[in-house]
Amino acid sequence: MAYKTKCRQGLLSTLAHLDRLCVRVKCDQDAINNHLVSVCVRVFLEKKEAFLLRFCEEFKKLTLADEKQDLVDNFLGKVHAEMDNDPIWQSASANQLDLARVVVERTVMAWVYHNALYLNEDGDVYRDQLLQDHIKKLAKVVTPNHKDLRIPNVYHYECSWSWAQAELAVISAYKTPRDKLQCVFRCATTIMNLLSMASERGIPAADDLTPVLVYVIIKTNPPSLYRLFNM
């Protein structure tokens, strides 16, 4: 029995090690696939450089947000249609094509990001800086006990929700609305997980999430917040 028990423990340890190796291989596979798709997208867009430059010039001339959005949608639609007929993507899987479209969107938005975010150029930059200065002053005095936040005492043990702040702090590093929304989603999910651990009632309600999210935004004070709320 002792021998069988020892053998079972050895097999379980080996199985756990193999599971960890499988997870590592899967991560390496995803990383390689992402890099391969990124390289193929770069090669593909290099052939469309003149088309991309015309798009950027036309984008800079527009002043209305709706016009800019329509131009981006139309441009991405044309690029995606050309990708379907390009030899580079003929052997690509559906997942690779979906990833390629995301990479194309990120690349395009990186080219026009400043013009997309700051429609009025220096005026919008000044408004963003002004809001950031006000929030910076507010962050010095606001606490979870603030009467306007009304965060329940049971959640104060999770202060200062630093993991949620870390997720939100990098939002300006992302260029596409999709990626920015994912950043906000991860921030909210982190808050919900922390509140769930602190509460005996189970899953917190929206009334529990909202004041904590406001507190996290104030404490994080991410740049370009004014323009992000007006995108």
C-alpha positions as CSV (number, residue, x, y, z in Angstrom):
1,M,0.0,0.0,0.0
2,A,2.8,2.4,0.8
3,Y,4.5,1.6,-2.5
4,K,1.2,2.2,-4.4
5,T,0.6,5.5,-2.5
6,K,4.1,6.7,-3.3
7,C,3.6,5.7,-7.0
8,R,0.3,7.6,-7.1
9,Q,1.8,10.7,-5.6
10,G,4.6,10.5,-8.2
11,L,2.1,10.1,-11.0
12,L,0.0,13.0,-9.7
13,S,3.1,15.2,-9.5
14,T,4.1,14.2,-13.0
15,L,0.6,15.0,-14.3
16,A,0.7,18.4,-12.6
17,H,4.1,19.1,-14.2
18,L,2.7,18.1,-17.6
19,D,-0.3,20.4,-17.2
20,R,2.1,23.3,-16.4
21,L,4.1,22.5,-19.5
22,C,1.0,22.4,-21.6
23,V,0.0,25.8,-20.3
24,R,3.4,27.1,-21.1
25,V,3.4,25.6,-24.6
26,K,0.0,27.2,-25.2
27,C,1.3,30.6,-24.1
28,D,4.3,30.2,-26.3
29,Q,2.1,29.1,-29.2
30,D,-0.2,32.2,-28.8
31,A,2.8,34.5,-28.6
32,I,4.4,33.1,-31.7
33,N,1.1,33.2,-33.6
34,N,0.5,36.8,-32.5
35,H,4.0,37.8,-33.7
36,L,3.6,36.0,-37.0
37,V,0.3,37.7,-37.6
38,S,1.8,41.1,-36.7
39,V,4.7,40.6,-39.1
40,C,2.3,39.5,-41.9
41,V,0.1,42.6,-41.3
42,R,3.2,44.8,-41.4
43,V,4.2,43.3,-44.8
44,F,0.7,43.6,-46.1
45,L,0.3,47.3,-45.0
46,E,3.7,48.1,-46.5
47,K,2.2,47.3,-49.9
48,K,-0.7,49.6,-49.1
49,E,1.5,52.5,-47.9
50,A,0.3,55.0,-50.4
51,F,-3.3,54.1,-49.7
52,L,-2.7,54.5,-46.0
53,L,-1.0,57.8,-46.3
54,R,-3.9,59.2,-48.4
55,F,-6.3,58.0,-45.6
56,C,-4.2,59.8,-43.0
57,E,-4.2,63.0,-44.9
58,E,-7.9,62.9,-45.5
59,F,-8.5,62.1,-41.8
60,K,-6.5,65.1,-40.7
61,K,-8.7,67.4,-42.9
62,L,-11.9,66.3,-41.3
63,T,-13.2,68.2,-38.3
64,L,-16.4,66.4,-37.2
65,A,-16.1,63.2,-35.1
66,D,-18.9,61.5,-37.1
67,E,-17.1,62.1,-40.4
68,K,-13.9,60.8,-38.9
69,Q,-15.6,57.6,-37.7
70,D,-17.3,57.0,-41.1
71,L,-13.9,57.4,-42.8
72,V,-12.2,54.9,-40.5
73,D,-15.0,52.4,-40.9
74,N,-15.0,52.7,-44.7
75,F,-11.2,52.5,-44.8
76,L,-11.0,49.4,-42.5
77,G,-13.8,47.8,-44.6
78,K,-11.7,48.2,-47.8
79,V,-8.6,46.9,-46.1
80,H,-10.4,43.9,-44.8
81,A,-11.8,43.2,-48.3
82,E,-8.4,43.4,-49.8
83,M,-7.0,41.1,-47.1
84,D,-9.4,38.4,-48.2
85,N,-7.9,38.4,-51.7
86,D,-4.3,38.8,-50.7
87,P,-2.0,35.7,-51.1
88,I,-0.6,36.3,-47.6
89,W,-3.9,35.4,-45.9
90,Q,-5.1,32.6,-48.2
91,S,-3.8,29.9,-45.8
92,A,-4.7,31.8,-42.6
93,S,-7.2,30.3,-40.2
94,A,-10.3,32.2,-39.1
95,N,-8.7,33.0,-35.7
96,Q,-5.6,34.4,-37.5
97,L,-7.8,36.5,-39.8
98,D,-9.7,37.9,-36.8
99,L,-6.4,38.7,-35.0
100,A,-5.1,40.3,-38.2
101,R,-8.1,42.6,-38.5
102,V,-7.5,43.7,-34.9
103,V,-3.8,44.4,-35.6
104,V,-4.8,46.4,-38.7
105,E,-7.2,48.4,-36.6
106,R,-4.5,49.1,-34.0
107,T,-2.0,50.1,-36.7
108,V,-4.4,52.4,-38.4
109,M,-5.5,54.1,-35.2
110,A,-1.9,54.5,-34.1
111,W,-1.3,56.6,-37.2
112,V,-4.2,58.9,-36.6
113,Y,-4.5,58.6,-32.8
114,H,-3.5,62.2,-32.0
115,N,-5.9,63.7,-34.6
116,A,-8.7,61.3,-33.4
117,L,-8.3,62.1,-29.8
118,Y,-7.7,65.8,-30.0
119,L,-10.1,67.2,-32.6
120,N,-9.5,70.8,-31.5
121,E,-5.7,70.2,-31.0
122,D,-4.3,72.6,-28.4
123,G,-7.8,73.4,-27.1
124,D,-8.5,69.8,-26.2
125,V,-5.0,69.3,-24.8
126,Y,-5.6,72.3,-22.5
127,R,-9.0,70.9,-21.3
128,D,-7.4,67.5,-20.6
129,Q,-4.7,69.1,-18.6
130,L,-7.1,71.3,-16.7
131,L,-9.3,68.3,-15.7
132,Q,-6.2,66.3,-14.7
133,D,-5.1,69.2,-12.5
134,H,-8.5,69.3,-10.8
135,I,-8.6,65.6,-10.2
136,K,-5.0,65.7,-8.8
137,K,-6.1,68.2,-6.2
138,L,-9.2,66.1,-5.5
139,A,-7.1,62.9,-5.1
140,K,-5.2,64.5,-2.2
141,V,-8.4,64.9,0.0
142,V,-10.8,62.2,-1.1
143,T,-10.9,59.0,0.9
144,P,-13.2,55.9,0.9
145,N,-15.0,57.5,3.9
146,H,-15.9,60.6,1.8
147,K,-19.6,61.4,2.3
148,D,-20.3,61.8,-1.4
149,L,-18.8,58.4,-2.3
150,R,-20.6,56.4,0.5
151,I,-18.5,53.3,0.1
152,P,-19.7,50.7,2.6
153,N,-17.3,50.1,5.5
154,V,-17.1,46.4,4.7
155,Y,-15.2,47.2,1.5
156,H,-12.6,49.5,3.1
157,Y,-10.4,46.5,3.8
158,E,-9.6,46.2,0.1
159,C,-8.3,49.8,-0.1
160,S,-6.7,51.2,-2.1
161,W,-7.7,48.8,-4.9
162,S,-4.2,49.2,-6.3
163,W,-4.7,46.3,-8.8
164,A,-7.7,48.1,-10.3
165,Q,-5.7,51.3,-10.5
166,A,-2.9,49.6,-12.3
167,E,-5.3,48.3,-15.0
168,L,-6.7,51.8,-15.5
169,A,-3.3,53.5,-15.4
170,V,-2.2,52.0,-18.7
171,I,-5.4,53.0,-20.7
172,S,-3.5,55.7,-22.6
173,A,-1.1,53.1,-23.9
174,Y,-4.0,51.6,-26.0
175,K,-5.0,53.3,-29.2
176,T,-8.2,51.7,-30.3
177,P,-11.6,52.0,-28.6
178,R,-11.8,48.2,-28.4
179,D,-8.6,48.0,-26.4
180,K,-9.5,50.9,-24.1
181,L,-12.9,49.3,-23.3
182,Q,-11.1,46.1,-22.5
183,C,-8.8,48.0,-20.1
184,V,-11.9,49.5,-18.4
185,F,-13.5,46.1,-18.3
186,R,-10.5,44.5,-16.6
187,C,-10.5,47.4,-14.1
188,A,-14.2,46.9,-13.3
189,T,-13.7,43.1,-13.1
190,T,-10.8,43.5,-10.7
191,I,-12.9,45.7,-8.5
192,M,-15.8,43.2,-8.5
193,N,-13.5,40.4,-7.6
194,L,-12.1,42.3,-4.6
195,L,-15.6,43.4,-3.5
196,S,-16.8,39.8,-3.7
197,M,-14.1,38.6,-1.4
198,A,-14.9,41.4,1.1
199,S,-18.6,40.9,1.1
200,E,-20.6,38.0,2.6
201,R,-23.6,38.7,0.3
202,G,-21.9,37.3,-2.7
203,I,-21.7,39.2,-6.0
204,P,-21.8,43.0,-5.3
205,A,-24.4,45.2,-7.0
206,A,-23.9,48.1,-9.3
207,D,-24.4,50.5,-6.4
208,D,-21.4,48.9,-4.7
209,L,-19.2,49.0,-7.9
210,T,-19.9,52.6,-8.9
211,P,-18.5,54.6,-5.9
212,V,-15.4,52.4,-5.8
213,L,-14.9,52.9,-9.6
214,V,-15.2,56.6,-9.1
215,Y,-12.6,56.4,-6.3
216,V,-10.2,54.4,-8.4
217,I,-10.6,56.8,-11.3
218,I,-9.8,59.8,-9.0
219,K,-6.8,58.1,-7.5
220,T,-5.4,56.8,-10.8
221,N,-6.1,60.1,-12.7
222,P,-5.2,58.7,-16.1
223,P,-4.1,61.2,-18.8
224,S,-6.5,62.3,-21.6
225,L,-9.5,61.5,-19.4
226,Y,-11.6,64.3,-20.8
227,R,-11.2,63.2,-24.4
228,L,-11.7,59.6,-23.5
229,F,-15.1,60.4,-22.1
230,N,-15.9,62.4,-25.3
231,M,-14.7,59.8,-27.9
